[in-house]
Amino acid sequence: MSDVASLEYCPSPHSPDTTSSRGSNYDLNVSNGNGYLSHIHIESVWNVSPSILFYIFTFPSNAALFRDIKAVENREVITSTRGLKVVMVDQIGELRVLGIVRTFRTTLRVTEDERDSEGVLRITFELLKSDVLSKFNGKWALYPIKDPKTGEITGCRGVLEQDVLPAGVPLWFQRLPVVSGILRGISAGAITRLMEDINVAVSKVEAGLAAGNNVVQHVLSQLCGQCKAEAGYTNGVIQSFDLGTFEDSSEEEEGNSHIKQSASQQKDIELKVILVPAEEQQSVILILDLGML
């Protein structure tokens, strides 16, 4: 697995290549690196222990908590030792740009690490394959906030570092001034929805615990639905969701894939042209006609 902690491009929030925003409990900065790369940095605080966030992030059927994750199709444990688990996760996501909604599939390698002696919980994710992304790597670090006198855990400070890079983008296109801003805006919107969903999930878990359910996982089961055990250990295909509209590929479907692909490409082409300033559209259309995008 690549060392996600080495994400290196993080300019000042005041840089013209950075989009910044502030939520109720978080600060968000999205910056541009090489090409279409968006680097996301979040600092957040919750008034719950890091373990609650950790359980929310790693619960097998947690797609029910997040708007942009339509379903978790499969979870397979690669390795599991005391305090460390590596899981391969297949999920269906949703991308929204200017009213156009597109579903896409991703396979992630997720490392769930509870071994830190200071109680810092870490979740690392690395993209293995996707039909719309070439890079989607990142790392959550969940730090305990402790009362300085008693040492009691009173909250959690969460830090997210993430890199995103769409697939199939030619290098020349990065020079169009509008593109970097568009990508930052898309990334900022997606992360804002994520943070909103996390905050809602935390509130629901707190309510469940206050109602007398003393186990976080039981509360999450009530919120998300039950799931089978993970393949390879205790968990297999997640069946908490209706996946009837996402049928597996077959030879017959592959024979007609170029038709579906053409329709999808046409929407993508229309979107890309719309997003480019008028003075640059002719050069973009020419490249599109040559089939370079």
TIZADREN-688167 format. One record per residue (C-alpha): residue number from 1; residue in one letter; x, y, z. Coordinates in steps of 0.5 Angstrom, whole numbers. Layout:
<atom><seq>NUM</seq><type>a</type><east>X</east><north>Y</north><up>Z</up></atom>
...
***
This chain:
<atom><seq>1</seq><type>m</type><east>0</east><north>0</north><up>0</up></atom>
<atom><seq>2</seq><type>s</type><east>2</east><north>7</north><up>-2</up></atom>
<atom><seq>3</seq><type>d</type><east>4</east><north>11</north><up>4</up></atom>
<atom><seq>4</seq><type>v</type><east>-2</east><north>16</north><up>4</up></atom>
<atom><seq>5</seq><type>a</type><east>2</east><north>20</north><up>10</up></atom>
<atom><seq>6</seq><type>s</type><east>6</east><north>23</north><up>5</up></atom>
<atom><seq>7</seq><type>l</type><east>1</east><north>27</north><up>1</up></atom>
<atom><seq>8</seq><type>e</type><east>6</east><north>33</north><up>0</up></atom>
<atom><seq>9</seq><type>y</type><east>2</east><north>38</north><up>-4</up></atom>
<atom><seq>10</seq><type>c</type><east>-2</east><north>43</north><up>1</up></atom>
<atom><seq>11</seq><type>p</type><east>-1</east><north>50</north><up>0</up></atom>
<atom><seq>12</seq><type>s</type><east>-3</east><north>56</north><up>4</up></atom>
<atom><seq>13</seq><type>p</type><east>-11</east><north>57</north><up>5</up></atom>
<atom><seq>14</seq><type>h</type><east>-10</east><north>64</north><up>2</up></atom>
<atom><seq>15</seq><type>s</type><east>-7</east><north>61</north><up>-4</up></atom>
<atom><seq>16</seq><type>p</type><east>-11</east><north>63</north><up>-10</up></atom>
<atom><seq>17</seq><type>d</type><east>-11</east><north>55</north><up>-12</up></atom>
<atom><seq>18</seq><type>t</type><east>-14</east><north>54</north><up>-6</up></atom>
<atom><seq>19</seq><type>t</type><east>-22</east><north>53</north><up>-4</up></atom>
<atom><seq>20</seq><type>s</type><east>-23</east><north>54</north><up>3</up></atom>
<atom><seq>21</seq><type>s</type><east>-30</east><north>54</north><up>8</up></atom>
<atom><seq>22</seq><type>r</type><east>-32</east><north>53</north><up>15</up></atom>
<atom><seq>23</seq><type>g</type><east>-37</east><north>48</north><up>18</up></atom>
<atom><seq>24</seq><type>s</type><east>-40</east><north>48</north><up>24</up></atom>
<atom><seq>25</seq><type>n</type><east>-35</east><north>44</north><up>27</up></atom>
<atom><seq>26</seq><type>y</type><east>-30</east><north>43</north><up>21</up></atom>
<atom><seq>27</seq><type>d</type><east>-25</east><north>47</north><up>17</up></atom>
<atom><seq>28</seq><type>l</type><east>-24</east><north>45</north><up>10</up></atom>
<atom><seq>29</seq><type>n</type><east>-19</east><north>47</north><up>5</up></atom>
<atom><seq>30</seq><type>v</type><east>-18</east><north>44</north><up>-2</up></atom>
<atom><seq>31</seq><type>s</type><east>-12</east><north>45</north><up>-7</up></atom>
<atom><seq>32</seq><type>n</type><east>-9</east><north>43</north><up>-13</up></atom>
<atom><seq>33</seq><type>g</type><east>-3</east><north>39</north><up>-14</up></atom>
<atom><seq>34</seq><type>n</type><east>-1</east><north>36</north><up>-21</up></atom>
<atom><seq>35</seq><type>g</type><east>-5</east><north>36</north><up>-26</up></atom>
<atom><seq>36</seq><type>y</type><east>-13</east><north>35</north><up>-24</up></atom>
<atom><seq>37</seq><type>l</type><east>-10</east><north>33</north><up>-17</up></atom>
<atom><seq>38</seq><type>s</type><east>-15</east><north>36</north><up>-11</up></atom>
<atom><seq>39</seq><type>h</type><east>-12</east><north>35</north><up>-5</up></atom>
<atom><seq>40</seq><type>i</type><east>-17</east><north>35</north><up>1</up></atom>
<atom><seq>41</seq><type>h</type><east>-15</east><north>37</north><up>8</up></atom>
<atom><seq>42</seq><type>i</type><east>-20</east><north>38</north><up>14</up></atom>
<atom><seq>43</seq><type>e</type><east>-19</east><north>39</north><up>21</up></atom>
<atom><seq>44</seq><type>s</type><east>-26</east><north>37</north><up>25</up></atom>
<atom><seq>45</seq><type>v</type><east>-28</east><north>37</north><up>32</up></atom>
<atom><seq>46</seq><type>w</type><east>-33</east><north>32</north><up>35</up></atom>
<atom><seq>47</seq><type>n</type><east>-36</east><north>32</north><up>43</up></atom>
<atom><seq>48</seq><type>v</type><east>-35</east><north>24</north><up>43</up></atom>
<atom><seq>49</seq><type>s</type><east>-30</east><north>19</north><up>43</up></atom>
<atom><seq>50</seq><type>p</type><east>-26</east><north>17</north><up>37</up></atom>
<atom><seq>51</seq><type>s</type><east>-28</east><north>10</north><up>38</up></atom>
<atom><seq>52</seq><type>i</type><east>-35</east><north>13</north><up>36</up></atom>
<atom><seq>53</seq><type>l</type><east>-33</east><north>16</north><up>29</up></atom>
<atom><seq>54</seq><type>f</type><east>-28</east><north>10</north><up>28</up></atom>
<atom><seq>55</seq><type>y</type><east>-34</east><north>5</north><up>28</up></atom>
<atom><seq>56</seq><type>i</type><east>-38</east><north>10</north><up>24</up></atom>
<atom><seq>57</seq><type>f</type><east>-33</east><north>10</north><up>19</up></atom>
<atom><seq>58</seq><type>t</type><east>-32</east><north>2</north><up>19</up></atom>
<atom><seq>59</seq><type>f</type><east>-39</east><north>-1</north><up>20</up></atom>
<atom><seq>60</seq><type>p</type><east>-40</east><north>-6</north><up>14</up></atom>
<atom><seq>61</seq><type>s</type><east>-46</east><north>-3</north><up>12</up></atom>
<atom><seq>62</seq><type>n</type><east>-45</east><north>4</north><up>13</up></atom>
<atom><seq>63</seq><type>a</type><east>-47</east><north>6</north><up>6</up></atom>
<atom><seq>64</seq><type>a</type><east>-54</east><north>8</north><up>9</up></atom>
<atom><seq>65</seq><type>l</type><east>-51</east><north>14</north><up>13</up></atom>
<atom><seq>66</seq><type>f</type><east>-48</east><north>17</north><up>7</up></atom>
<atom><seq>67</seq><type>r</type><east>-51</east><north>20</north><up>1</up></atom>
<atom><seq>68</seq><type>d</type><east>-46</east><north>19</north><up>-4</up></atom>
<atom><seq>69</seq><type>i</type><east>-45</east><north>12</north><up>-3</up></atom>
<atom><seq>70</seq><type>k</type><east>-51</east><north>8</north><up>-6</up></atom>
<atom><seq>71</seq><type>a</type><east>-49</east><north>1</north><up>-3</up></atom>
<atom><seq>72</seq><type>v</type><east>-43</east><north>-3</north><up>-1</up></atom>
<atom><seq>73</seq><type>e</type><east>-43</east><north>-9</north><up>-5</up></atom>
<atom><seq>74</seq><type>n</type><east>-38</east><north>-13</north><up>-2</up></atom>
<atom><seq>75</seq><type>r</type><east>-33</east><north>-13</north><up>4</up></atom>
<atom><seq>76</seq><type>e</type><east>-27</east><north>-18</north><up>4</up></atom>
<atom><seq>77</seq><type>v</type><east>-22</east><north>-18</north><up>10</up></atom>
<atom><seq>78</seq><type>i</type><east>-15</east><north>-19</north><up>7</up></atom>
<atom><seq>79</seq><type>t</type><east>-12</east><north>-19</north><up>14</up></atom>
<atom><seq>80</seq><type>s</type><east>-14</east><north>-19</north><up>21</up></atom>
<atom><seq>81</seq><type>t</type><east>-9</east><north>-18</north><up>27</up></atom>
<atom><seq>82</seq><type>r</type><east>-10</east><north>-15</north><up>34</up></atom>
<atom><seq>83</seq><type>g</type><east>-12</east><north>-8</north><up>33</up></atom>
<atom><seq>84</seq><type>l</type><east>-11</east><north>-8</north><up>25</up></atom>
<atom><seq>85</seq><type>k</type><east>-15</east><north>-10</north><up>20</up></atom>
<atom><seq>86</seq><type>v</type><east>-14</east><north>-9</north><up>12</up></atom>
<atom><seq>87</seq><type>v</type><east>-21</east><north>-10</north><up>8</up></atom>
<atom><seq>88</seq><type>m</type><east>-22</east><north>-10</north><up>1</up></atom>
<atom><seq>89</seq><type>v</type><east>-29</east><north>-6</north><up>0</up></atom>
<atom><seq>90</seq><type>d</type><east>-33</east><north>-6</north><up>-7</up></atom>
<atom><seq>91</seq><type>q</type><east>-38</east><north>0</north><up>-7</up></atom>
<atom><seq>92</seq><type>i</type><east>-42</east><north>4</north><up>-11</up></atom>
<atom><seq>93</seq><type>g</type><east>-42</east><north>12</north><up>-11</up></atom>
<atom><seq>94</seq><type>e</type><east>-45</east><north>18</north><up>-14</up></atom>
<atom><seq>95</seq><type>l</type><east>-42</east><north>24</north><up>-17</up></atom>
<atom><seq>96</seq><type>r</type><east>-47</east><north>30</north><up>-18</up></atom>
<atom><seq>97</seq><type>v</type><east>-44</east><north>36</north><up>-23</up></atom>
<atom><seq>98</seq><type>l</type><east>-49</east><north>41</north><up>-25</up></atom>
<atom><seq>99</seq><type>g</type><east>-55</east><north>37</north><up>-24</up></atom>
<atom><seq>100</seq><type>i</type><east>-52</east><north>31</north><up>-28</up></atom>
<atom><seq>101</seq><type>v</type><east>-52</east><north>25</north><up>-23</up></atom>
<atom><seq>102</seq><type>r</type><east>-47</east><north>19</north><up>-25</up></atom>
<atom><seq>103</seq><type>t</type><east>-46</east><north>12</north><up>-21</up></atom>
<atom><seq>104</seq><type>f</type><east>-40</east><north>9</north><up>-21</up></atom>
<atom><seq>105</seq><type>r</type><east>-36</east><north>3</north><up>-18</up></atom>
<atom><seq>106</seq><type>t</type><east>-30</east><north>3</north><up>-14</up></atom>
<atom><seq>107</seq><type>t</type><east>-26</east><north>-2</north><up>-10</up></atom>
<atom><seq>108</seq><type>l</type><east>-22</east><north>1</north><up>-4</up></atom>
<atom><seq>109</seq><type>r</type><east>-16</east><north>-3</north><up>0</up></atom>
<atom><seq>110</seq><type>v</type><east>-18</east><north>0</north><up>7</up></atom>
<atom><seq>111</seq><type>t</type><east>-14</east><north>-1</north><up>13</up></atom>
<atom><seq>112</seq><type>e</type><east>-17</east><north>0</north><up>20</up></atom>
<atom><seq>113</seq><type>d</type><east>-11</east><north>1</north><up>25</up></atom>
<atom><seq>114</seq><type>e</type><east>-13</east><north>1</north><up>33</up></atom>
<atom><seq>115</seq><type>r</type><east>-6</east><north>0</north><up>35</up></atom>
<atom><seq>116</seq><type>d</type><east>-3</east><north>7</north><up>37</up></atom>
<atom><seq>117</seq><type>s</type><east>-1</east><north>7</north><up>45</up></atom>
<atom><seq>118</seq><type>e</type><east>-4</east><north>14</north><up>45</up></atom>
<atom><seq>119</seq><type>g</type><east>-11</east><north>12</north><up>43</up></atom>
<atom><seq>120</seq><type>v</type><east>-10</east><north>15</north><up>36</up></atom>
<atom><seq>121</seq><type>l</type><east>-15</east><north>11</north><up>31</up></atom>
<atom><seq>122</seq><type>r</type><east>-13</east><north>11</north><up>24</up></atom>
<atom><seq>123</seq><type>i</type><east>-17</east><north>9</north><up>17</up></atom>
<atom><seq>124</seq><type>t</type><east>-13</east><north>9</north><up>11</up></atom>
<atom><seq>125</seq><type>f</type><east>-16</east><north>8</north><up>4</up></atom>
<atom><seq>126</seq><type>e</type><east>-13</east><north>7</north><up>-3</up></atom>
<atom><seq>127</seq><type>l</type><east>-16</east><north>6</north><up>-9</up></atom>
<atom><seq>128</seq><type>l</type><east>-15</east><north>-1</north><up>-13</up></atom>
<atom><seq>129</seq><type>k</type><east>-20</east><north>1</north><up>-19</up></atom>
<atom><seq>130</seq><type>s</type><east>-25</east><north>5</north><up>-21</up></atom>
<atom><seq>131</seq><type>d</type><east>-29</east><north>7</north><up>-27</up></atom>
<atom><seq>132</seq><type>v</type><east>-28</east><north>15</north><up>-26</up></atom>
<atom><seq>133</seq><type>l</type><east>-22</east><north>16</north><up>-22</up></atom>
<atom><seq>134</seq><type>s</type><east>-15</east><north>14</north><up>-22</up></atom>
<atom><seq>135</seq><type>k</type><east>-13</east><north>16</north><up>-15</up></atom>
<atom><seq>136</seq><type>f</type><east>-17</east><north>17</north><up>-9</up></atom>
<atom><seq>137</seq><type>n</type><east>-13</east><north>16</north><up>-3</up></atom>
<atom><seq>138</seq><type>g</type><east>-13</east><north>18</north><up>4</up></atom>
<atom><seq>139</seq><type>k</type><east>-12</east><north>18</north><up>11</up></atom>
<atom><seq>140</seq><type>w</type><east>-17</east><north>19</north><up>17</up></atom>
<atom><seq>141</seq><type>a</type><east>-13</east><north>20</north><up>24</up></atom>
<atom><seq>142</seq><type>l</type><east>-18</east><north>21</north><up>30</up></atom>
<atom><seq>143</seq><type>y</type><east>-14</east><north>24</north><up>36</up></atom>
<atom><seq>144</seq><type>p</type><east>-17</east><north>24</north><up>43</up></atom>
<atom><seq>145</seq><type>i</type><east>-19</east><north>30</north><up>47</up></atom>
<atom><seq>146</seq><type>k</type><east>-17</east><north>29</north><up>54</up></atom>
<atom><seq>147</seq><type>d</type><east>-19</east><north>33</north><up>60</up></atom>
<atom><seq>148</seq><type>p</type><east>-12</east><north>36</north><up>62</up></atom>
<atom><seq>149</seq><type>k</type><east>-14</east><north>35</north><up>70</up></atom>
<atom><seq>150</seq><type>t</type><east>-17</east><north>28</north><up>70</up></atom>
<atom><seq>151</seq><type>g</type><east>-15</east><north>25</north><up>63</up></atom>
<atom><seq>152</seq><type>e</type><east>-22</east><north>23</north><up>61</up></atom>
<atom><seq>153</seq><type>i</type><east>-23</east><north>23</north><up>54</up></atom>
<atom><seq>154</seq><type>t</type><east>-28</east><north>29</north><up>52</up></atom>
<atom><seq>155</seq><type>g</type><east>-28</east><north>29</north><up>45</up></atom>
<atom><seq>156</seq><type>c</type><east>-25</east><north>28</north><up>38</up></atom>
<atom><seq>157</seq><type>r</type><east>-20</east><north>32</north><up>33</up></atom>
<atom><seq>158</seq><type>g</type><east>-21</east><north>29</north><up>26</up></atom>
<atom><seq>159</seq><type>v</type><east>-16</east><north>30</north><up>21</up></atom>
<atom><seq>160</seq><type>l</type><east>-17</east><north>28</north><up>14</up></atom>
<atom><seq>161</seq><type>e</type><east>-12</east><north>28</north><up>8</up></atom>
<atom><seq>162</seq><type>q</type><east>-14</east><north>26</north><up>1</up></atom>
<atom><seq>163</seq><type>d</type><east>-12</east><north>26</north><up>-6</up></atom>
<atom><seq>164</seq><type>v</type><east>-17</east><north>26</north><up>-12</up></atom>
<atom><seq>165</seq><type>l</type><east>-15</east><north>25</north><up>-19</up></atom>
<atom><seq>166</seq><type>p</type><east>-21</east><north>23</north><up>-24</up></atom>
<atom><seq>167</seq><type>a</type><east>-19</east><north>18</north><up>-30</up></atom>
<atom><seq>168</seq><type>g</type><east>-18</east><north>19</north><up>-37</up></atom>
<atom><seq>169</seq><type>v</type><east>-16</east><north>27</north><up>-37</up></atom>
<atom><seq>170</seq><type>p</type><east>-10</east><north>29</north><up>-42</up></atom>
<atom><seq>171</seq><type>l</type><east>-5</east><north>33</north><up>-39</up></atom>
<atom><seq>172</seq><type>w</type><east>-6</east><north>39</north><up>-43</up></atom>
<atom><seq>173</seq><type>f</type><east>-13</east><north>40</north><up>-40</up></atom>
<atom><seq>174</seq><type>q</type><east>-10</east><north>42</north><up>-34</up></atom>
<atom><seq>175</seq><type>r</type><east>-8</east><north>49</north><up>-37</up></atom>
<atom><seq>176</seq><type>l</type><east>-15</east><north>51</north><up>-38</up></atom>
<atom><seq>177</seq><type>p</type><east>-16</east><north>56</north><up>-32</up></atom>
<atom><seq>178</seq><type>v</type><east>-23</east><north>54</north><up>-30</up></atom>
<atom><seq>179</seq><type>v</type><east>-22</east><north>47</north><up>-30</up></atom>
<atom><seq>180</seq><type>s</type><east>-18</east><north>47</north><up>-23</up></atom>
<atom><seq>181</seq><type>g</type><east>-23</east><north>51</north><up>-20</up></atom>
<atom><seq>182</seq><type>i</type><east>-29</east><north>47</north><up>-22</up></atom>
<atom><seq>183</seq><type>l</type><east>-25</east><north>41</north><up>-19</up></atom>
<atom><seq>184</seq><type>r</type><east>-24</east><north>44</north><up>-13</up></atom>
<atom><seq>185</seq><type>g</type><east>-31</east><north>46</north><up>-12</up></atom>
<atom><seq>186</seq><type>i</type><east>-34</east><north>39</north><up>-14</up></atom>
<atom><seq>187</seq><type>s</type><east>-29</east><north>36</north><up>-9</up></atom>
<atom><seq>188</seq><type>a</type><east>-31</east><north>41</north><up>-4</up></atom>
<atom><seq>189</seq><type>g</type><east>-38</east><north>40</north><up>-5</up></atom>
<atom><seq>190</seq><type>a</type><east>-37</east><north>32</north><up>-4</up></atom>
<atom><seq>191</seq><type>i</type><east>-33</east><north>33</north><up>3</up></atom>
<atom><seq>192</seq><type>t</type><east>-38</east><north>38</north><up>5</up></atom>
<atom><seq>193</seq><type>r</type><east>-44</east><north>33</north><up>4</up></atom>
<atom><seq>194</seq><type>l</type><east>-39</east><north>28</north><up>8</up></atom>
<atom><seq>195</seq><type>m</type><east>-38</east><north>32</north><up>14</up></atom>
<atom><seq>196</seq><type>e</type><east>-46</east><north>34</north><up>14</up></atom>
<atom><seq>197</seq><type>d</type><east>-47</east><north>26</north><up>14</up></atom>
<atom><seq>198</seq><type>i</type><east>-42</east><north>25</north><up>19</up></atom>
<atom><seq>199</seq><type>n</type><east>-45</east><north>30</north><up>24</up></atom>
<atom><seq>200</seq><type>v</type><east>-52</east><north>27</north><up>23</up></atom>
<atom><seq>201</seq><type>a</type><east>-49</east><north>20</north><up>24</up></atom>
<atom><seq>202</seq><type>v</type><east>-46</east><north>22</north><up>31</up></atom>
<atom><seq>203</seq><type>s</type><east>-52</east><north>25</north><up>33</up></atom>
<atom><seq>204</seq><type>k</type><east>-56</east><north>19</north><up>32</up></atom>
<atom><seq>205</seq><type>v</type><east>-51</east><north>15</north><up>35</up></atom>
<atom><seq>206</seq><type>e</type><east>-51</east><north>19</north><up>41</up></atom>
<atom><seq>207</seq><type>a</type><east>-59</east><north>19</north><up>41</up></atom>
<atom><seq>208</seq><type>g</type><east>-59</east><north>11</north><up>41</up></atom>
<atom><seq>209</seq><type>l</type><east>-54</east><north>11</north><up>47</up></atom>
<atom><seq>210</seq><type>a</type><east>-58</east><north>16</north><up>51</up></atom>
<atom><seq>211</seq><type>a</type><east>-64</east><north>12</north><up>50</up></atom>
<atom><seq>212</seq><type>g</type><east>-61</east><north>6</north><up>53</up></atom>
<atom><seq>213</seq><type>n</type><east>-57</east><north>2</north><up>48</up></atom>
<atom><seq>214</seq><type>n</type><east>-50</east><north>2</north><up>51</up></atom>
<atom><seq>215</seq><type>v</type><east>-46</east><north>-1</north><up>45</up></atom>
<atom><seq>216</seq><type>v</type><east>-45</east><north>3</north><up>39</up></atom>
<atom><seq>217</seq><type>q</type><east>-45</east><north>-3</north><up>34</up></atom>
<atom><seq>218</seq><type>h</type><east>-52</east><north>-4</north><up>36</up></atom>
<atom><seq>219</seq><type>v</type><east>-54</east><north>3</north><up>35</up></atom>
<atom><seq>220</seq><type>l</type><east>-51</east><north>3</north><up>28</up></atom>
<atom><seq>221</seq><type>s</type><east>-54</east><north>-4</north><up>26</up></atom>
<atom><seq>222</seq><type>q</type><east>-61</east><north>-1</north><up>28</up></atom>
<atom><seq>223</seq><type>l</type><east>-59</east><north>5</north><up>23</up></atom>
<atom><seq>224</seq><type>c</type><east>-56</east><north>2</north><up>18</up></atom>
<atom><seq>225</seq><type>g</type><east>-59</east><north>-5</north><up>18</up></atom>
<atom><seq>226</seq><type>q</type><east>-56</east><north>-12</north><up>19</up></atom>
<atom><seq>227</seq><type>c</type><east>-51</east><north>-15</north><up>14</up></atom>
<atom><seq>228</seq><type>k</type><east>-47</east><north>-21</north><up>13</up></atom>
<atom><seq>229</seq><type>a</type><east>-40</east><north>-23</north><up>16</up></atom>
<atom><seq>230</seq><type>e</type><east>-34</east><north>-21</north><up>12</up></atom>
<atom><seq>231</seq><type>a</type><east>-32</east><north>-25</north><up>7</up></atom>
<atom><seq>232</seq><type>g</type><east>-25</east><north>-29</north><up>9</up></atom>
<atom><seq>233</seq><type>y</type><east>-27</east><north>-28</north><up>16</up></atom>
<atom><seq>234</seq><type>t</type><east>-34</east><north>-26</north><up>19</up></atom>
<atom><seq>235</seq><type>n</type><east>-37</east><north>-22</north><up>13</up></atom>
<atom><seq>236</seq><type>g</type><east>-39</east><north>-23</north><up>6</up></atom>
<atom><seq>237</seq><type>v</type><east>-43</east><north>-19</north><up>1</up></atom>
<atom><seq>238</seq><type>i</type><east>-47</east><north>-14</north><up>4</up></atom>
<atom><seq>239</seq><type>q</type><east>-55</east><north>-15</north><up>3</up></atom>
<atom><seq>240</seq><type>s</type><east>-58</east><north>-9</north><up>7</up></atom>
<atom><seq>241</seq><type>f</type><east>-59</east><north>-6</north><up>0</up></atom>
<atom><seq>242</seq><type>d</type><east>-63</east><north>-7</north><up>-6</up></atom>
<atom><seq>243</seq><type>l</type><east>-58</east><north>-8</north><up>-11</up></atom>
<atom><seq>244</seq><type>g</type><east>-63</east><north>-10</north><up>-17</up></atom>
<atom><seq>245</seq><type>t</type><east>-61</east><north>-4</north><up>-21</up></atom>
<atom><seq>246</seq><type>f</type><east>-54</east><north>-6</north><up>-21</up></atom>
<atom><seq>247</seq><type>e</type><east>-53</east><north>-12</north><up>-25</up></atom>
<atom><seq>248</seq><type>d</type><east>-46</east><north>-16</north><up>-26</up></atom>
<atom><seq>249</seq><type>s</type><east>-43</east><north>-15</north><up>-33</up></atom>
<atom><seq>250</seq><type>s</type><east>-44</east><north>-21</north><up>-37</up></atom>
<atom><seq>251</seq><type>e</type><east>-42</east><north>-23</north><up>-44</up></atom>
<atom><seq>252</seq><type>e</type><east>-48</east><north>-20</north><up>-47</up></atom>
<atom><seq>253</seq><type>e</type><east>-48</east><north>-14</north><up>-44</up></atom>
<atom><seq>254</seq><type>e</type><east>-41</east><north>-13</north><up>-46</up></atom>
<atom><seq>255</seq><type>g</type><east>-43</east><north>-14</north><up>-53</up></atom>
<atom><seq>256</seq><type>n</type><east>-47</east><north>-7</north><up>-52</up></atom>
<atom><seq>257</seq><type>s</type><east>-43</east><north>-4</north><up>-48</up></atom>
<atom><seq>258</seq><type>h</type><east>-40</east><north>1</north><up>-53</up></atom>
<atom><seq>259</seq><type>i</type><east>-48</east><north>4</north><up>-54</up></atom>
<atom><seq>260</seq><type>k</type><east>-48</east><north>5</north><up>-47</up></atom>
<atom><seq>261</seq><type>q</type><east>-41</east><north>8</north><up>-47</up></atom>
<atom><seq>262</seq><type>s</type><east>-43</east><north>13</north><up>-52</up></atom>
<atom><seq>263</seq><type>a</type><east>-49</east><north>15</north><up>-49</up></atom>
<atom><seq>264</seq><type>s</type><east>-45</east><north>17</north><up>-43</up></atom>
<atom><seq>265</seq><type>q</type><east>-39</east><north>20</north><up>-46</up></atom>
<atom><seq>266</seq><type>q</type><east>-44</east><north>24</north><up>-50</up></atom>
<atom><seq>267</seq><type>k</type><east>-46</east><north>27</north><up>-43</up></atom>
<atom><seq>268</seq><type>d</type><east>-39</east><north>28</north><up>-41</up></atom>
<atom><seq>269</seq><type>i</type><east>-37</east><north>32</north><up>-47</up></atom>
<atom><seq>270</seq><type>e</type><east>-43</east><north>36</north><up>-46</up></atom>
<atom><seq>271</seq><type>l</type><east>-41</east><north>37</north><up>-39</up></atom>
<atom><seq>272</seq><type>k</type><east>-34</east><north>39</north><up>-41</up></atom>
<atom><seq>273</seq><type>v</type><east>-36</east><north>44</north><up>-46</up></atom>
<atom><seq>274</seq><type>i</type><east>-41</east><north>47</north><up>-42</up></atom>
<atom><seq>275</seq><type>l</type><east>-35</east><north>48</north><up>-36</up></atom>
<atom><seq>276</seq><type>v</type><east>-30</east><north>51</north><up>-41</up></atom>
<atom><seq>277</seq><type>p</type><east>-30</east><north>59</north><up>-42</up></atom>
<atom><seq>278</seq><type>a</type><east>-33</east><north>61</north><up>-49</up></atom>
<atom><seq>279</seq><type>e</type><east>-26</east><north>63</north><up>-52</up></atom>
<atom><seq>280</seq><type>e</type><east>-23</east><north>56</north><up>-50</up></atom>
<atom><seq>281</seq><type>q</type><east>-29</east><north>52</north><up>-52</up></atom>
<atom><seq>282</seq><type>q</type><east>-27</east><north>51</north><up>-60</up></atom>
<atom><seq>283</seq><type>s</type><east>-20</east><north>48</north><up>-58</up></atom>
<atom><seq>284</seq><type>v</type><east>-24</east><north>43</north><up>-53</up></atom>
<atom><seq>285</seq><type>i</type><east>-29</east><north>41</north><up>-58</up></atom>
<atom><seq>286</seq><type>l</type><east>-24</east><north>40</north><up>-63</up></atom>
<atom><seq>287</seq><type>i</type><east>-20</east><north>35</north><up>-58</up></atom>
<atom><seq>288</seq><type>l</type><east>-27</east><north>32</north><up>-57</up></atom>
<atom><seq>289</seq><type>d</type><east>-28</east><north>31</north><up>-64</up></atom>
<atom><seq>290</seq><type>l</type><east>-22</east><north>27</north><up>-65</up></atom>
<atom><seq>291</seq><type>g</type><east>-23</east><north>23</north><up>-59</up></atom>
<atom><seq>292</seq><type>m</type><east>-18</east><north>25</north><up>-54</up></atom>
<atom><seq>293</seq><type>l</type><east>-22</east><north>26</north><up>-48</up></atom>
***
